C-alpha cells in the first residue's frame, strides 16, 4: 500500500469507532441496573457484565479467526452484526421481562464490544513498528465521542423506550443496536482495500522486525513480550470491569439517580479513551514497559480513592473512576503494543483474538465477583481489593523490562 491508502483506511476505522462507541457504553451504564431490577438481587447485578464480557471472549475468537482467514473487514463487520442482534435481544427481554432471553442476548451483545476493541489491531496493522502505539491510540481515541455521548443519552433513550412501550433501562440498548449497525455499514462499504491482505494471512516473507527467522519458533524476547502484554491487559481489564460495574449500583444505593450514574460513567469512559493519543506517543518514545508500570500505579490510586471517598460524595467517586479509566488506557495501549510486536504477521490476527479471549474472561471474572463482594463486604472493600490487584502490574512490567535489557518497543 502507498502512504495515502493506510491513512484513508485509518480514517475509516476512526469513523466506525466513533459510531460504535455509543453501543459500547450501553451495557456499562445500565446493564447492572437492569439485572438488579429483573433479578431482584444486588448480588447478581454483576451477571450482565460477566455475560457480555464472556460473549466478548467468544466474539474475539471468532473475529480473530475470521480476520486471519478472510481479512479484517469481514471479521469486524460480522462482529458488529452480532452486537446488533444482541442489543435487540436485550430490549426484547426487558419488554417481556424474560431472564431466559436476557442472558443469551447479553452474551451475543458482548460480540459487539469485542469488535470495538479488536479494531485497534487493524489500526496497528496499518502502521510501521515504530508508530504502532500511535496508530492503536488513534483508533481507541475515536471511541471517545460515542462512548462519552452514550451514557449521557440514558434519559433520552429511556424516554424513547417508554414511548415504545419498553422499560426505560432498555433504552440505551436501542442506541447500541443503531450504533453497531451503522459501524458495520461503514466498514463494509469503505474499508477497502483489505488492511490484512491475503499474502499476510499465511506464511510468507517477513515484513517487519516482529517476524522470526524462517523455520524458527518465537524467540525468548517475543514469548516474554507476548506474556507480559497479555498479563498487563488481563489485570487491568479485571480491575476496571469489577469496579466500574458496581459503581452505578453503589450510587443508586445512596440515593443518586440513573442520570448521575450516567454522568459518572461517561466521564470514566471518556478517561478510558481520551488520553489515547498521548499514551500512544508515550509508548513509542519511552517503551511499553514504563507505561504498563504507570498503569498499575494509576489503578492502585483509583482503588484507594474509591475506597476512601465518602458514600455520598459524587465528586470523589468521579475522580476515582476517571483515574480508573486512565489506568486502563495505559494498560491497554502498552499491552497491545507488546503483543503486536511479539507476533509475526502470518498468525497475528488469530493470536490477537486469543489474547482478547483472555481479556474478556478476566473482565467476566471481575464482573461476576464484584456483585457478591459488594453485597457481602461493601463498596470500599471492593475498591481496595481492585487497587491491590492492579498493583501487581508494576512488578510484571519491571521484571519484563529487565529481561529485555530495558529496550523500547520501537
C-alpha positions in Angstrom: 0.0 0.0 0.0 1.2 3.5 -0.7 1.2 6.0 2.2 -2.2 7.6 1.3 -4.1 4.3 1.5 -3.3 3.4 5.1 -4.2 6.9 6.2 -7.6 6.6 4.4 -8.2 3.2 5.9 -7.3 4.5 9.4 -9.8 7.4 8.8 -12.5 4.8 8.1 -11.6 2.9 11.2 -11.8 6.1 13.2 -15.2 6.9 11.8 -16.6 3.5 12.6 -15.2 3.7 16.2 -17.0 7.0 16.7 -20.3 5.3 15.8 -19.7 2.1 17.7 -18.6 3.8 20.9 -22.1 4.7 21.8 -23.1 1.0 21.6 -20.1 0.1 23.8 -21.5 2.2 26.7 -25.0 0.7 26.9 -24.1 -2.4 28.9 -21.6 -0.4 31.1 -24.2 2.2 32.1 -27.4 0.3 32.7 -26.6 -3.4 32.4 -26.1 -3.9 36.2 -29.2 -1.8 37.0 -31.4 -3.7 34.5 -30.2 -7.1 36.0 -30.8 -5.8 39.5 -34.4 -4.9 38.6 -35.1 -8.1 36.7 -33.4 -10.5 39.1 -34.3 -8.6 42.3 -30.8 -9.1 43.8 -27.8 -6.8 44.2 -25.6 -9.9 44.5 -26.5 -10.8 40.9 -26.0 -7.3 39.5 -22.6 -8.3 38.1 -24.1 -11.0 35.9 -24.7 -8.8 32.9 -21.1 -7.7 32.9 -19.9 -11.2 33.2 -22.1 -12.3 30.4 -21.3 -9.7 27.9 -17.6 -10.0 28.7 -17.8 -13.8 28.2 -19.6 -13.0 25.0 -16.7 -10.8 24.1 -14.4 -13.7 24.6 -16.3 -15.8 22.2 -16.5 -12.9 19.8 -12.8 -12.3 20.0 -12.1 -15.9 19.0 -14.5 -15.8 16.0 -13.3 -12.3 14.9 -9.7 -13.3 15.1 -10.1 -16.5 13.1 -12.4 -14.8 10.5 -9.9 -12.0 10.1 -6.9 -14.4 9.7 -8.7 -16.3 7.1 -10.8 -13.7 5.2 -9.4 -10.4 6.3 -10.1 -7.7 8.9 -13.2 -6.2 7.2 -15.4 -9.4 7.2 -14.4 -10.1 10.8 -15.3 -6.7 12.1 -18.5 -6.4 10.1 -19.8 -9.7 11.3 -18.8 -8.9 14.9 -20.8 -5.6 14.8 -23.7 -7.5 13.3 -23.8 -9.8 16.3 -23.7 -6.8 18.5 -26.9 -5.5 16.8 -28.7 -8.8 17.3 -27.6 -9.0 21.0 -28.8 -5.4 21.7 -32.2 -6.0 20.2 -32.4 -9.2 22.2 -31.8 -7.3 25.4 -34.6 -4.8 24.5 -37.0 -7.7 23.8 -36.0 -9.4 27.1 -36.7 -6.2 29.1 -40.1 -5.8 27.3 -41.1 -9.4 28.0 -39.4 -9.4 31.5 -37.7 -12.6 30.4 -34.5 -13.5 32.2 -34.1 -16.6 29.9 -33.9 -14.2 26.9 -31.8 -11.6 28.7 -28.8 -13.9 29.4 -28.1 -15.2 25.9 -28.8 -11.7 24.5 -26.2 -10.2 26.7 -23.8 -12.9 25.6 -24.3 -12.0 21.9 -24.2 -8.3 22.7 -20.7 -8.9 24.0 -19.5 -9.7 20.5 -20.1 -6.0 19.6 -17.9 -4.9 22.5 -15.2 -7.4 21.4 -15.3 -5.9 17.9 -14.9 -2.4 19.2 -11.6 -3.4 20.9 -10.4 -5.7 18.1 -10.4 -2.8 15.7 -7.3 -1.5 17.5 -5.3 -4.3 16.0 -6.5 -3.3 12.5 -5.1 0.1 13.3 -1.8 -1.4 14.3 -1.7 -3.4 11.0 -1.6 -0.1 9.1 1.4 1.4 10.9 5.2 0.7 10.8 6.5 -0.8 14.1 7.8 2.5 15.5 4.4 4.1 15.2 2.1 1.3 16.3 1.4 2.9 19.7 0.1 6.0 18.0 -1.9 4.0 15.4 -3.6 1.9 18.2 -4.2 5.1 20.3 -5.8 6.9 17.3 -8.4 4.1 16.9 -9.1 4.0 20.6 -9.4 7.8 20.8 -12.1 7.7 18.2 -14.2 5.7 20.5 -14.3 8.6 23.0 -17.0 10.6 21.2 -19.6 7.8 21.0 -18.6 6.3 24.4 -19.0 9.6 26.2 -22.2 10.5 24.5 -23.8 7.1 25.1 -24.1 7.3 28.9 -25.4 10.9 28.7 -28.2 9.8 26.5 -29.6 7.4 29.2 -32.5 9.7 29.9 -33.3 10.5 26.3 -33.2 6.8 25.2 -35.1 5.8 28.3 -37.9 8.2 27.3 -37.9 6.8 23.8 -38.1 3.3 25.1 -41.1 4.2 27.3 -42.8 5.8 24.4 -42.4 2.5 22.5 -43.7 0.5 25.5 -40.3 -0.8 26.6 -38.8 -0.4 30.1 -36.7 2.7 30.5 -33.5 0.9 31.2 -33.6 -0.9 27.9 -33.3 2.5 26.0 -29.5 2.5 25.8 -29.6 -0.9 24.1 -31.8 0.6 21.3 -29.0 3.1 20.8 -26.4 0.3 20.8 -28.3 -1.6 18.0 -28.3 1.6 15.9 -24.6 2.4 16.6 -23.3 -1.1 15.9 -25.4 -1.3 12.7 -24.0 2.0 11.5 -20.4 0.9 12.2 -20.9 -2.3 10.4 -22.3 -0.5 7.3 -19.3 2.0 7.2 -16.7 -0.8 7.4 -18.5 -3.0 4.8 -18.7 -0.1 2.3 -15.5 1.9 2.9 -12.8 -0.4 4.5 -11.2 -1.1 1.1 -8.6 -2.4 0.2 -8.4 -5.0 2.9 -6.0 -4.0 5.8 -4.8 -7.6 6.1 -4.2 -8.7 2.5 -4.1 -12.4 1.6 -0.3 -12.6 1.4 -0.1 -11.7 5.1 -2.7 -14.3 6.2 -0.4 -17.3 5.7 3.3 -18.0 6.0 5.1 -15.5 3.8 8.2 -13.3 3.7 8.7 -11.3 6.9 7.7 -7.7 6.5 8.9 -6.2 9.8 11.0 -6.8 12.8 8.3 -8.9 14.5 8.8 -11.9 12.2 11.1 -14.7 13.4 13.7 -16.2 11.1 12.2 -18.7 8.6 11.5 -22.1 10.1 12.2 -21.0 13.6 9.8 -20.6 16.5 9.3 -17.4 18.5 12.3 -16.0 20.3 12.6 -15.7 24.0 12.0 -12.0 23.8 8.9 -12.5 21.7 7.5 -15.0 24.2 8.3 -12.6 27.0 6.7 -9.7 25.2 3.5 -11.7 24.5 3.2 -13.0 28.1 3.9 -9.5 29.5 1.4 -7.7 27.2 -1.3 -10.3 27.9 -0.8 -10.2 31.7 -1.0 -6.4 31.7 -4.2 -6.3 29.8 -5.8 -9.2 31.8 -5.1 -7.5 35.2 -6.2 -4.0 34.1 -9.4 -5.4 32.5 -10.4 -7.4 35.5 -9.9 -4.5 37.9 -11.6 -1.9 35.7 -14.7 -4.1 35.0 -15.1 -5.1 38.6 -15.0 -1.5 40.0 -16.9 0.1 37.1 -19.7 -2.4 37.1 -20.7 -1.8 40.7 -20.4 2.0 40.6 -23.9 2.6 39.3 -25.3 0.2 41.9 -23.3 1.9 44.7 -24.6 5.3 43.6 -28.2 4.2 43.4 -27.9 2.6 46.9 -27.0 6.1 48.2 -29.9 8.0 46.7 -28.5 9.0 43.3 -30.5 8.6 40.1 -29.5 7.0 36.8 -28.7 10.4 35.4 -25.9 10.9 38.0 -24.6 7.4 37.3 -24.7 8.1 33.6 -22.6 11.2 34.1 -20.0 9.4 36.2 -19.7 6.5 33.8 -19.5 9.0 30.9 -16.5 10.7 32.5 -15.0 7.3 33.3 -15.4 6.0 29.7 -14.0 9.3 28.4 -10.9 8.8 30.6 -10.6 5.2 29.1 -10.2 6.6 25.6 -9.4 10.3 25.6 -5.7 10.0 26.7 -5.0 7.6 23.9 -3.0 9.9 21.6 -0.7 10.9 24.4 -0.5 7.3 25.6 0.5 6.1 22.2 3.2 8.7 21.8 4.5 7.8 25.3 4.6 4.1 24.4 6.5 4.8 21.2 9.0 7.1 22.9 9.5 5.6 26.4 8.6 2.0 25.7 5.6 0.0 26.7 7.0 -1.4 30.0 7.2 2.0 31.6 3.6 2.8 30.5 2.4 -0.5 31.8 4.0 0.2 35.2 2.3 3.6 35.3 -1.0 1.7 34.6 -0.6 -0.3 37.8 0.2 2.8 39.9 -2.7 4.7 38.5 -5.2 1.9 39.1 -4.0 1.5 42.6 -4.6 5.2 43.2 -8.1 4.8 41.8 -8.9 1.9 44.1 -7.7 3.7 47.2 -9.6 6.9 46.4 -12.8 5.0 45.6 -12.4 3.1 48.9 -11.8 6.3 50.9 -14.4 8.5 49.2 -17.5 9.3 51.4 -20.5 7.2 50.2 -22.5 10.4 49.2 -19.5 12.1 47.5 -20.1 12.1 43.8 -17.0 14.2 43.0 -14.7 11.9 45.0 -16.1 8.8 43.2 -15.9 10.6 39.9 -12.2 11.3 40.3 -11.6 7.7 41.2 -13.5 6.5 38.1 -11.6 8.9 35.9 -8.3 7.5 37.3 -9.6 4.0 36.7 -10.2 4.9 33.1 -6.8 6.4 32.6 -5.0 3.4 34.2 -7.0 1.1 32.0 -6.0 3.1 28.9 -2.3 2.9 29.9 -2.6 -0.8 30.3 -4.5 -1.5 27.0 -2.2 0.6 24.8 1.0 -0.6 26.2 -0.2 -4.2 26.3 -1.4 -4.1 22.7 2.0 -2.7 21.6 3.8 -5.5 23.4 1.5 -8.3 21.9 1.6 -6.9 18.4 5.4 -6.6 18.5 5.7 -10.2 19.6 3.6 -11.8 16.9 4.6 -12.4 13.3 2.0 -11.3 10.6 1.2 -14.8 9.5 -0.6 -15.7 12.7 -1.1 -12.2 14.2 -4.9 -11.8 13.8 -5.8 -15.3 15.2 -3.4 -14.9 18.1 -4.7 -11.5 18.9 -8.2 -12.9 19.1 -7.0 -15.5 21.6 -5.3 -12.8 23.7 -8.6 -10.8 23.7 -10.4 -14.0 24.9 -8.3 -13.9 28.0 -9.0 -10.2 28.4 -12.7 -10.8 28.1 -12.6 -13.7 30.5 -10.7 -11.6 33.0 -13.5 -9.0 32.7 -16.1 -11.6 33.1 -14.4 -12.8 36.3 -14.3 -9.2 37.6 -17.9 -8.6 36.8 -19.1 -11.9 38.3 -17.1 -11.5 41.5 -17.9 -7.8 42.0 -21.6 -8.3 42.9 -21.2 -10.8 45.7 -18.2 -8.9 47.1 -20.2 -5.6 47.1 -23.2 -7.4 48.7 -21.2 -9.0 51.5 -18.3 -6.6 52.2 -19.4 -3.2 50.7 -18.0 -0.9 48.0 -14.9 0.3 49.9 -13.6 -3.3 50.3 -14.3 -4.0 46.6 -12.4 -0.9 45.6 -9.5 -1.7 47.9 -9.2 -5.3 46.5 -9.2 -3.9 43.0 -6.4 -1.5 43.8 -4.2 -4.1 45.3 -4.7 -6.5 42.4 -3.8 -3.7 39.9 -0.6 -3.0 41.8 0.6 -6.5 40.6 1.1 -4.9 37.1 4.1 -2.9 38.3 6.4 -5.9 39.1 5.3 -7.7 36.0 6.3 -4.7 33.8 9.5 -4.1 35.7 10.7 -7.7 35.5 9.9 -7.9 31.8 11.8 -4.7 31.1 14.9 -6.0 32.9 14.6 -9.2 30.9 14.6 -7.2 27.7 17.5 -5.1 28.8 15.4 -2.0 29.0 14.8 -1.9 25.3 11.9 0.1 23.9 9.1 -1.1 21.6 10.2 1.0 18.6 
